[in-house]
């Protein structure tokens, strides 16, 4: 019975649940460790993100016999140059559009409420079920707005503390670029033989998975943001740069990103000129068609091999569990877990095949 896979899996799950249960009951003992992990989690993730974005450049430079320290200096210099250029060139435009948006926010809110009021005036003509849904939606919006305003100080405090944590990001990035080729050998050093090979292959596959996702998603988002900016500038949409940057960031979230990107653009277009809504819809449609049928297949392909329904389920579950930040890391986290499970399954299959081969070869040796 104990040799059956499902029995071992069940026992493993029970032990894991027991460990989690007892850990939660005595978590006050590990509170300092939890605080440390929470403090370095965000800088570590951002440093890892920048590492996967910049490591292709490091590889390119080192193939041309640039030493490791030289590639580090070039990468840091280029990052500083990009940030400085963004702040000096794009920054004033962005700040001007944000300030203009804030100054016009009362008028925007008034105009938007006028559209909502007009729509609500027509709800008596709607079926009872639709009216109830509208009323419930209005109540939820009011509740969320009130909670947002009441917690504004808390959000501002968290934002400031997050800015201080971002100081650690360059240090994580530098050490990752400097010592990344030593990480897998260090992890595999306690093992030997087939187990060492398994650990090395496992972490190489995890690295490949993260590299494919992050590099591909960043490239696709940058191209899509550029297309949106060009389209918004052509039609003369207000706050074009802000909306394009928002679209570029939200596109990092598979499937939900395009919907999050278009909502503020449609609101601004509706207030600026109702016909703009049609233009924004056309721009978003064209951009998404290019992204879905041309850009993404050629850049990312099917590197993760995850079914779209699985991606949607993972994103929705992550949103309920951890909010926007969890949504951002949900898909790569699932991809890593899938890679781990796949490698363990493959390793087990290899062991079974080797055992069967030994059994078959045993009579021949006799």
DRENGU-724606 format. One record per residue: z, y, x of N, C-alpha, C in turn. Coordinates in steps of 0.05 Angstrom, whole numbers, padded with zeros to 5 digits, always signed. Layout:
ZYXZYXZYX/...
end
This chain:
+00000-00024+00017+00000+00000+00000+00000+00025+00017/+00017+00025+00039+00019+00049+00055-00007+00055+00071/-00024+00035+00074-00049+00039+00089-00070+00052+00072/-00066+00055+00046-00086+00068+00029-00085+00098+00033/-00109+00110+00032-00111+00139+00038-00096+00156+00017/-00099+00149-00009-00087+00165-00030-00057+00164-00029/-00045+00142-00019-00016+00140-00017-00007+00158+00005/-00021+00158+00028-00013+00175+00050-00016+00205+00043/-00038+00211+00029-00042+00239+00020-00019+00248+00001/-00012+00230-00018+00010+00237-00036+00036+00241-00022/+00042+00223-00002+00067+00226+00013+00066+00252+00029/+00043+00258+00041+00041+00283+00056+00045+00308+00039/+00034+00308+00015+00038+00330-00004+00067+00333-00012/+00080+00310-00018+00108+00312-00026+00125+00323-00003/+00120+00314+00021+00135+00325+00044+00130+00355+00048/+00105+00363+00044+00098+00391+00047+00113+00408+00026/+00113+00398+00001+00127+00413-00020+00157+00414-00015/+00168+00392-00005+00197+00392+00001+00203+00412+00024/+00186+00413+00044+00190+00432+00066+00188+00461+00055/+00169+00467+00038+00166+00494+00026+00191+00500+00009/+00200+00481-00006+00223+00485-00024+00248+00492-00007/+00253+00477+00014+00277+00482+00030+00274+00507+00047/+00250+00513+00055+00245+00538+00070+00251+00562+00052/+00243+00561+00027+00248+00583+00009+00278+00586+00003/+00292+00564+00004+00321+00565-00002+00337+00577+00022/+00326+00574+00046+00341+00584+00069+00324+00605+00084/+00307+00619+00069+00289+00638+00082+00304+00661+00095/+00330+00666+00087+00345+00688+00099+00350+00683+00129/+00350+00657+00137+00353+00650+00165+00329+00659+00181/+00305+00657+00169+00280+00663+00183+00271+00692+00176/+00288+00708+00164+00280+00735+00156+00270+00752+00179/+00283+00752+00203+00272+00767+00225+00244+00758+00233/+00239+00732+00233+00212+00722+00239+00192+00731+00219/+00200+00731+00193+00182+00740+00172+00175+00769+00175/+00195+00786+00183+00191+00814+00187+00171+00818+00210/+00175+00803+00232+00156+00806+00255+00128+00798+00247/+00126+00776+00232+00099+00766+00224+00086+00787+00206/+00101+00798+00187+00090+00818+00169+00081+00843+00184/+00096+00849+00206+00090+00873+00221+00064+00871+00237/+00059+00847+00247+00035+00843+00264+00011+00832+00249/+00015+00823+00224-00007+00810+00210-00031+00828+00207/-00027+00853+00197-00049+00871+00193-00063+00878+00219/-00049+00887+00240-00063+00893+00265-00077+00869+00277/-00065+00845+00274-00078+00821+00284-00104+00815+00270/-00103+00817+00243-00128+00812+00228-00149+00833+00234/-00142+00858+00236-00162+00879+00242-00172+00875+00270/-00154+00868+00289-00163+00863+00316-00182+00839+00317/-00176+00818+00302-00194+00795+00301-00220+00802+00288/-00220+00819+00268-00245+00828+00255-00262+00843+00275/-00250+00862+00290-00265+00877+00310-00274+00859+00333/-00258+00839+00339-00266+00820+00360-00292+00806+00353/-00294+00795+00329-00318+00781+00321-00342+00800+00318/-00337+00826+00313-00358+00845+00311-00369+00852+00339/-00351+00853+00359-00359+00862+00385-00364+00840+00405/-00355+00816+00400-00359+00794+00419-00388+00788+00425/-00407+00791+00406-00435+00787+00414-00445+00806+00436/-00435+00831+00434-00443+00850+00455-00431+00841+00482/-00406+00832+00482-00393+00822+00507-00409+00798+00518/-00417+00780+00501-00433+00757+00510-00460+00766+00522/-00472+00785+00509-00498+00796+00518-00494+00809+00546/-00473+00824+00550-00469+00837+00575-00462+00817+00598/-00446+00798+00591-00437+00779+00612-00460+00760+00620/-00479+00755+00602-00503+00740+00609-00520+00754+00630/-00517+00781+00630-00531+00797+00650-00513+00805+00673/-00493+00787+00678-00476+00789+00702-00458+00813+00702/-00452+00824+00679-00432+00845+00678-00404+00831+00678/-00386+00839+00695-00360+00826+00696-00344+00831+00670/-00323+00814+00666-00308+00816+00642-00295+00843+00638/-00283+00854+00660-00271+00880+00658-00292+00902+00652/-00316+00898+00663-00338+00918+00657-00346+00917+00628/-00348+00893+00616-00356+00890+00588-00334+00902+00570/-00309+00899+00578-00287+00910+00562-00288+00941+00562/-00293+00953+00585-00295+00982+00587-00319+00992+00570/-00342+00978+00572-00365+00987+00557-00360+00985+00527/-00347+00963+00518-00342+00960+00489-00323+00981+00479/-00301+00985+00493-00281+01005+00485-00294+01033+00485/-00310+01039+00505-00324+01065+00506-00343+01068+00482/-00358+01047+00475-00376+01049+00453-00361+01052+00426/-00338+01038+00423-00322+01041+00399-00311+01069+00396/-00302+01080+00419-00292+01108+00418-00315+01127+00412/-00338+01122+00423-00361+01139+00418-00369+01138+00389/-00369+01114+00377-00376+01111+00348-00355+01126+00331/-00330+01122+00337-00309+01135+00321-00311+01166+00324/-00315+01175+00349-00317+01204+00354-00341+01216+00340/-00364+01201+00341-00388+01211+00328-00384+01212+00298/-00371+01191+00287-00366+01190+00258-00349+01213+00250/-00327+01218+00266-00309+01240+00259-00322+01267+00261/-00338+01271+00282-00350+01297+00286-00375+01303+00269/-00390+01282+00263-00415+01286+00248-00412+01279+00218/-00403+01254+00213-00400+01245+00186-00375+01256+00173/-00354+01259+00191-00328+01267+00180-00328+01292+00164/-00339+01315+00175-00340+01339+00159-00354+01336+00132/-00376+01321+00132-00391+01317+00107-00373+01301+00088/-00361+01280+00098-00344+01263+00082-00320+01279+00071/-00307+01294+00089-00284+01310+00080-00292+01331+00059/-00316+01343+00064-00325+01363+00044-00330+01351+00017/-00342+01327+00017-00347+01313-00009-00322+01304-00022/-00302+01295-00006-00277+01286-00018-00262+01310-00029/-00261+01333-00014-00248+01357-00024-00261+01367-00049/-00288+01367-00049-00303+01375-00073-00296+01357-00097/-00294+01331-00091-00287+01313-00113-00259+01318-00123/-00240+01323-00105-00213+01329-00114-00211+01355-00130/-00226+01376-00120-00226+01401-00135-00238+01398-00162/-00259+01381-00164-00272+01378-00190-00260+01355-00207/-00239+01342-00196-00228+01320-00211-00218+01326-00239/-00205+01349-00243-00197+01356-00271-00221+01358-00289/-00242+01371-00280-00266+01374-00297-00279+01346-00301/-00280+01330-00280-00291+01303-00283-00275+01287-00303/-00249+01289-00300-00231+01274-00319-00236+01284-00348/-00238+01311-00351-00243+01322-00377-00269+01312-00389/-00290+01313-00373-00316+01304-00383-00316+01274-00389/-00303+01259-00372-00302+01230-00377-00286+01224-00402/-00264+01239-00406-00248+01234-00430-00264+01243-00455/-00282+01263-00452-00298+01271-00475-00317+01248-00483/-00329+01235-00463-00346+01212-00469-00330+01189-00482/-00306+01184-00471-00289+01163-00482-00281+01170-00511/-00275+01196-00515-00267+01204-00542-00290+01200-00562/-00314+01207-00553-00337+01204-00571-00341+01174-00577/-00337+01157-00556-00340+01129-00561-00319+01118-00580/-00295+01129-00577-00273+01120-00594-00276+01129-00623/-00289+01152-00626-00294+01162-00653-00313+01144-00668/-00329+01129-00653-00348+01111-00666-00337+01083-00670/-00312+01078-00662-00302+01051-00663-00296+01042-00692/-00294+01062-00711-00289+01053-00738-00313+01038-00749/-00336+01042-00737-00359+01027-00746-00361+00999-00733/-00343+00994-00715-00344+00968-00701-00328+00947-00715/-00333+00921-00709-00316+00900-00721-00287+00902-00712/-00270+00890-00728-00241+00892-00722-00234+00881-00695/-00246+00859-00687-00240+00847-00661-00247+00865-00638/-00270+00879-00640-00278+00897-00619-00259+00921-00618/-00250+00931-00641-00231+00954-00641-00205+00946-00628/-00195+00922-00634-00170+00913-00621-00173+00911-00591/-00196+00901-00582-00201+00899-00553-00201+00927-00540/-00214+00946-00553-00214+00973-00543-00186+00985-00542/-00171+00982-00563-00144+00992-00563-00126+00980-00542/-00129+00954-00538-00114+00940-00517-00122+00950-00489/-00148+00955-00486-00158+00965-00460-00147+00993-00454/-00146+01010-00475-00135+01037-00471-00106+01036-00464/-00091+01018-00477-00062+01016-00471-00058+01007-00442/-00074+00987-00433-00071+00978-00406-00078+01000-00386/-00099+01015-00391-00106+01037-00373-00084+01057-00371/-00072+01064-00394-00050+01083-00394-00026+01072-00378/-00021+01046-00382+00001+01033-00367-00003+01034-00337/-00027+01026-00329-00034+01026-00301-00033+01054-00289/-00043+01073-00304-00043+01101-00294-00015+01111-00290/+00002+01105-00310+00030+01114-00307+00044+01101-00284/+00039+01075-00280+00051+01061-00257+00041+01072-00231/+00016+01078-00230+00004+01089-00205+00017+01116-00198/+00020+01133-00218+00032+01159-00213+00062+01157-00206/+00076+01139-00219+00105+01136-00213+00110+01124-00186/+00091+01108-00176+00094+01096-00150+00078+01110-00128/+00069+01135-00133+00053+01149-00114+00067+01153-00087/+00093+01159-00088+00109+01164-00064+00110+01138-00048/+00114+01116-00062+00116+01090-00048+00089+01083-00034/+00067+01088-00048+00041+01083-00037+00036+01100-00012/+00044+01126-00014+00040+01144+00009+00056+01135+00033/+00081+01126+00027+00098+01117+00049+00086+01092+00062/+00076+01073+00046+00064+01049+00057+00039+01056+00073/+00024+01076+00063-00001+01084+00077+00006+01095+00105/+00027+01111+00106+00035+01123+00132+00045+01102+00151/+00061+01083+00141+00070+01061+00158+00047+01044+00167/+00027+01040+00150+00003+01025+00158-00012+01039+00181/-00013+01065+00180-00027+01080+00201-00013+01076+00228/+00014+01075+00227+00029+01070+00252+00023+01041+00263/+00020+01022+00244+00014+00995+00253-00014+00993+00266/-00032+01010+00257-00059+01009+00267-00061+01015+00297/-00039+01027+00308-00039+01033+00336-00041+01007+00353/-00031+00985+00341-00031+00960+00355-00059+00946+00356/-00077+00955+00339-00103+00942+00336-00118+00942+00363/-00121+00964+00378-00135+00963+00403-00124+00944+00423/-00097+00941+00423-00085+00922+00442-00092+00893+00436/-00091+00886+00410-00100+00859+00402-00129+00855+00409/-00146+00874+00404-00175+00872+00409-00180+00868+00439/-00166+00884+00456-00171+00881+00485-00163+00854+00495/-00140+00844+00487-00131+00818+00497-00148+00795+00485/-00158+00798+00461-00176+00778+00450-00202+00776+00465/-00213+00800+00471-00238+00800+00487-00234+00791+00516/-00210+00796+00526-00204+00788+00554-00199+00758+00557/-00185+00746+00539-00175+00719+00542-00185+00699+00521/-00206+00706+00506-00214+00689+00484-00223+00661+00493/-00235+00660+00517-00245+00634+00527-00223+00616+00537/-00198+00626+00539-00175+00610+00547-00159+00599+00524/-00165+00609+00500-00148+00602+00477-00150+00572+00470/-00175+00562+00466-00178+00534+00458-00168+00515+00480/-00174+00519+00506-00162+00502+00526-00132+00502+00526/-00120+00525+00520-00091+00527+00520-00079+00511+00496/-00092+00513+00473-00083+00498+00449-00086+00468+00454/-00108+00460+00467-00114+00431+00471-00100+00419+00495/-00087+00435+00511-00075+00425+00536-00054+00403+00532/-00037+00404+00510-00017+00383+00507-00029+00356+00499/-00054+00355+00492-00067+00330+00482-00084+00318+00504/-00093+00293+00499-00110+00280+00518-00128+00260+00503/-00150+00252+00516-00168+00232+00504-00182+00242+00479/-00183+00225+00459-00198+00232+00434-00184+00254+00419/-00158+00255+00420-00143+00276+00406-00150+00303+00417/-00152+00305+00444-00159+00331+00456-00187+00339+00447/-00206+00320+00447-00233+00326+00438-00233+00336+00409/-00216+00323+00392-00214+00331+00364-00204+00359+00361/-00183+00366+00376-00172+00393+00374-00192+00414+00384/-00206+00408+00406-00226+00427+00416-00248+00431+00396/-00259+00409+00385-00280+00411+00365-00271+00426+00340/-00246+00421+00332-00235+00434+00308-00235+00464+00312/-00224+00474+00334-00221+00502+00338-00248+00515+00343/-00267+00500+00355-00294+00511+00359-00308+00515+00332/-00304+00496+00314-00315+00498+00287-00303+00521+00271/-00276+00525+00274-00263+00547+00261-00274+00574+00271/-00277+00575+00298-00288+00599+00310-00316+00605+00300/-00332+00584+00298-00360+00587+00289-00361+00596+00260/-00342+00585+00243-00341+00593+00215-00335+00622+00212/-00313+00631+00226-00305+00659+00224-00327+00677+00235/-00339+00669+00257-00360+00686+00269-00384+00689+00250/-00392+00667+00238-00415+00668+00220-00410+00686+00196/-00386+00683+00185-00379+00699+00161-00376+00728+00167/-00359+00735+00187-00353+00763+00192-00378+00778+00202/-00391+00767+00222-00415+00781+00233-00437+00784+00212/-00441+00763+00197-00462+00764+00176-00455+00784+00154/-00430+00783+00145-00421+00800+00123-00421+00829+00131/-00413+00835+00155-00413+00863+00165-00442+00873+00167/-00460+00857+00177-00488+00866+00180-00500+00871+00152/-00495+00852+00134-00506+00856+00107-00495+00880+00093/-00469+00885+00096-00456+00908+00083-00466+00934+00095/-00471+00935+00121-00481+00959+00134-00509+00966+00124/-00526+00945+00122-00553+00949+00112-00553+00958+00083/-00536+00945+00066-00534+00953+00038-00524+00981+00035/-00503+00989+00050-00493+01016+00049-00514+01036+00056/-00531+01030+00076-00552+01048+00084-00573+01051+00061/-00579+01029+00048-00599+01030+00026-00587+01047+00003/-00562+01043-00003-00549+01059-00025-00549+01088-00018/-00543+01095+00007-00542+01123+00015-00570+01136+00012/-00590+01122+00022-00618+01132+00019-00625+01136-00010/-00619+01116-00027-00625+01119-00055-00610+01141-00069/-00584+01144-00063-00568+01165-00075-00578+01193-00067/-00586+01195-00041-00596+01221-00032-00622+01228-00045/-00639+01208-00049-00665+01213-00062-00662+01224-00090/-00644+01212-00105-00640+01222-00133-00621+01246-00135/-00609+01253-00112-00591+01277-00112-00564+01272-00125/-00553+01248-00123-00527+01241-00134-00505+01255-00119/-00486+01267-00132-00463+01279-00119-00446+01258-00105/-00434+01267-00083-00416+01250-00067-00430+01224-00058/-00455+01228-00049-00472+01205-00042-00460+01189-00018/-00450+01204+00002-00439+01190+00025-00414+01175+00019/-00396+01187+00003-00371+01173-00005-00378+01148-00021/-00396+01150-00040-00403+01127-00057-00417+01105-00041/-00434+01113-00021-00447+01093-00005-00427+01079+00013/-00408+01093+00025-00388+01081+00041-00370+01062+00025/-00364+01070+00001-00349+01053-00018-00365+01027-00024/-00391+01030-00028-00407+01007-00033-00409+00989-00009/-00409+01000+00015-00410+00984+00039-00385+00968+00043/-00362+00980+00037-00336+00967+00040-00332+00945+00019/-00339+00952-00006-00334+00932-00027-00353+00908-00025/-00376+00912-00012-00395+00890-00009-00384+00868+00010/-00363+00874+00024-00350+00853+00040-00338+00832+00023/-00334+00838-00003-00324+00819-00023-00347+00805-00036/-00352+00780-00033-00374+00766-00046-00372+00768-00076/-00395+00771-00089-00398+00771-00118-00385+00795-00132/-00360+00800-00128-00346+00822-00141-00353+00849-00129/-00361+00849-00103-00367+00874-00089-00387+00892-00103/-00410+00882-00111-00430+00899-00125-00419+00912-00150/-00403+00898-00165-00392+00910-00190-00372+00932-00183/-00355+00927-00163-00336+00948-00154-00351+00972-00143/-00374+00968-00131-00389+00990-00119-00402+01008-00139/-00412+00996-00161-00428+01011-00180-00411+01027-00200/-00386+01019-00205-00370+01032-00226-00366+01061-00220/-00355+01069-00196-00352+01098-00191-00378+01113-00190/-00400+01100-00181-00426+01113-00180-00436+01119-00208/-00431+01100-00226-00440+01105-00254-00424+01127-00268/-00398+01128-00262-00381+01149-00273-00390+01177-00264/-00395+01180-00238-00404+01205-00227-00432+01212-00238/-00449+01192-00240-00476+01197-00251-00475+01206-00280/-00457+01193-00296-00455+01200-00324-00446+01229-00328/-00427+01237-00311-00417+01265-00313-00437+01285-00303/-00451+01278-00281-00470+01296-00270-00494+01300-00288/-00506+01278-00297-00529+01279-00316-00532+01251-00327/-00531+01247-00353-00533+01220-00364-00558+01205-00355/-00580+01218-00349-00604+01204-00340-00599+01192-00312/-00580+01203-00297-00573+01193-00271-00563+01164-00272/-00551+01157-00294-00541+01130-00298-00563+01109-00295/-00586+01116-00306-00610+01099-00304-00619+01096-00275/-00620+01119-00261-00629+01119-00234-00610+01103-00216/-00583+01107-00220-00564+01092-00204-00566+01062-00210/-00570+01055-00235-00574+01027-00242-00598+01015-00228/-00620+01030-00227-00645+01021-00214-00640+01017-00184/-00627+01037-00172-00621+01035-00143-00604+01011-00136/-00582+01007-00152-00565+00985-00147-00579+00958-00152/-00596+00957-00172-00611+00933-00178-00630+00926-00155/-00645+00946-00145-00664+00942-00123-00649+00933-00098/-00626+00948-00092-00611+00942-00068-00599+00913-00069/-00589+00905-00092-00578+00879-00095-00599+00857-00094/-00623+00862-00104-00644+00843-00103-00653+00839-00074/-00655+00861-00059-00662+00859-00031-00640+00844-00015/-00615+00851-00022-00592+00839-00008-00591+00809-00014/-00594+00802-00039-00591+00774-00047-00614+00756-00039/-00639+00767-00040-00662+00750-00035-00675+00753-00008/-00669+00775+00006-00682+00780+00032-00661+00782+00055/-00642+00800+00052-00624+00806+00074-00604+00783+00079/-00589+00776+00059-00568+00755+00063-00580+00728+00071/-00602+00718+00058-00612+00692+00067-00622+00692+00096/-00633+00715+00106-00643+00715+00133-00621+00720+00154/-00599+00733+00146-00578+00739+00165-00556+00718+00164/-00547+00711+00140-00525+00692+00138-00534+00663+00132/-00556+00661+00117-00566+00635+00109-00545+00620+00093/-00541+00595+00098-00521+00579+00084-00500+00569+00104/-00491+00587+00121-00473+00579+00143-00447+00568+00133/-00436+00580+00111-00410+00570+00101-00413+00547+00082/-00436+00544+00069-00441+00522+00051-00420+00519+00030/-00414+00541+00016-00394+00542-00005-00408+00548-00031/-00402+00532-00051-00415+00536-00077-00406+00562-00089/-00425+00577-00102-00418+00603-00114-00394+00601-00134/-00393+00580-00150-00371+00577-00169-00344+00575-00154/-00344+00561-00132-00320+00559-00115-00312+00587-00105/-00331+00603-00096-00325+00629-00086-00313+00647-00107/-00324+00646-00131-00314+00662-00154-00285+00653-00160/-00280+00627-00161-00253+00617-00167-00233+00626-00146/-00241+00623-00121-00223+00631-00099-00217+00661-00100/-00237+00678-00106-00233+00706-00107-00214+00714-00130/-00218+00702-00153-00202+00708-00177-00173+00699-00172/-00170+00676-00160-00142+00666-00154-00129+00684-00134/-00143+00693-00113-00132+00710-00093-00124+00737-00105/-00141+00747-00123-00134+00773-00136-00109+00772-00152/-00104+00749-00165-00079+00746-00181-00055+00742-00163/-00059+00730-00140-00037+00724-00122-00029+00747-00104/-00050+00761-00093-00043+00781-00072-00058+00807-00074/-00073+00812-00095-00086+00837-00098-00111+00840-00081/-00118+00866-00076-00144+00872-00063-00145+00860-00034/-00123+00862-00019-00124+00852+00008-00129+00822+00008/-00116+00808-00010-00120+00779-00012-00149+00772-00019/-00161+00789-00036-00190+00784-00043-00207+00786-00018/-00201+00806+00000-00217+00809+00024-00217+00785+00042/-00194+00772+00044-00192+00750+00063-00194+00722+00050/-00198+00722+00023-00198+00697+00008-00220+00678+00017/-00244+00688+00018-00267+00670+00025-00266+00660+00053/-00262+00677+00074-00259+00666+00101-00236+00647+00104/-00214+00652+00090-00191+00634+00091-00198+00607+00080/-00211+00607+00057-00220+00582+00045-00240+00567+00063/-00258+00582+00075-00277+00570+00093-00263+00557+00117/-00243+00570+00128-00228+00558+00150-00213+00532+00141/-00200+00534+00118-00186+00510+00107-00206+00487+00102/-00229+00494+00092-00249+00473+00088-00259+00461+00114/-00261+00478+00135-00269+00468+00161-00248+00449+00172/-00223+00456+00169-00201+00439+00178-00201+00412+00164/-00203+00413+00138-00203+00387+00122-00227+00370+00130/-00250+00383+00132-00274+00368+00140-00272+00355+00167/-00260+00369+00186-00256+00358+00213-00236+00335+00213/-00215+00337+00198-00196+00316+00196-00208+00291+00184/-00224+00295+00163-00237+00273+00149-00257+00259+00168/-00272+00276+00183-00292+00264+00202-00277+00249+00224/-00255+00260+00234-00239+00247+00255-00229+00220+00245/-00219+00219+00220-00210+00194+00209-00232+00174+00207/-00256+00183+00198-00279+00165+00195-00287+00154+00223/-00286+00170+00243-00292+00161+00270-00273+00140+00280/-00247+00144+00274-00227+00124+00281-00232+00097+00267/-00238+00099+00241-00243+00074+00226-00268+00060+00237/-00289+00075+00244-00313+00063+00255-00308+00049+00282/-00292+00063+00298-00285+00051+00324-00268+00025+00320/-00250+00026+00301-00234+00002+00295-00251-00021+00286/-00271-00015+00268-00289-00036+00258-00306-00046+00281/-00314-00029+00299-00331-00038+00322-00315-00056+00340/-00289-00050+00344-00272-00067+00361-00269-00095+00348/-00266-00095+00321-00263-00121+00307-00288-00137+00309/-00312-00124+00307-00337-00139+00309-00342-00149+00337/-00334-00133+00357-00339-00141+00384-00320-00162+00395/-00297-00165+00381-00276-00184+00391-00285-00213+00393/-00299-00224+00373-00308-00252+00375-00328-00256+00398/-00345-00235+00403-00364-00238+00425-00350-00240+00452/-00329-00225+00455-00315-00226+00481-00301-00253+00485/-00293-00266+00463-00281-00292+00466-00302-00313+00473/
end
